[in-house]
Structures are given as C-alpha cells and as structure tokens.
Amino acid sequence: MSGNFDKDDDYQVEPPRIRQLRLLVNGLTLTLIIGFIVIVVAVLLRLNQVPSPVAMPEAVILPSGESARAVTLSGSWVALVTVNAAGEERIRVFDRTSGAALAETEILGPDSLPNAN
C-alpha cells in the first residue's frame, strides 16, 4: 500500500438520491441569496424615496388669545387642539384644502366631570 495509490479506487459513483439532494440544496441556497438581495434592494429603494408633501391649508385662523397645542391630519380635515389664556382647551376641525372651520368641541377637564361614586 505504501506508494501504490490508484486514483480510480477513491472515485465512487454518486447515487441518484444524493445527486438530487445536492442539486436541491444548491437550488435552495441560490433562491435564498436572490431573495435576500431582492429584499435589501427593495428596502434601500424605499428608504431613498422622498416623501410627498402633505396638502395643508394656506392658513388656519384661530380666535385671538388661542394657540395650537396639537395637530391631527385626516383625508379631508385638520383637527387642532387649542388652548386659551385661561387654560381652556378646544378641538377645532378645519377643512384640509380651504381652511374653513367645520366644527368645534370643548374639552372638559377632570373637575367638570360628574362624580362616579
């Protein structure tokens, strides 16, 4: 055995099931790599998009002495939570395109709620 090495002795015919398994593993590996690349490209394209500007009215006119605390946007309206010098809060709803006032609701504080005893 020392020195007499025959290359044909080490070569074995690959069984058909092993060949199928090897091809399946290679195919799945390729699919995984391609899928990962597609996801990375999709995320990068999505992150590089410039967001479209939000359509807002040119101006919203609040009563004197009131200031805006919060803004909520909807498809057709804008809601502003306002507060006056006395600390009273209101929700004012305006049309999103024209800025016209649509509704107003006073926000009651905890002192003005009925006692639930």
HELIX and SHEET records of a PDB file:
HELIX    1   1 LYS A    7  ASP A   10  1                                   4    
HELIX    2   2 PRO A   16  LEU A   47  1                                  32    
HELIX    3   3 PRO A  110  SER A  112  5                                   3    
SHEET    1   A 4 SER A  67  LEU A  73  0                                        
SHEET    2   A 4 TRP A  77  VAL A  83 -1                                        
SHEET    3   A 4 GLU A  89  ASP A  95 -1                                        
SHEET    4   A 4 ALA A 101  ILE A 107 -1                                        
END                                                                             
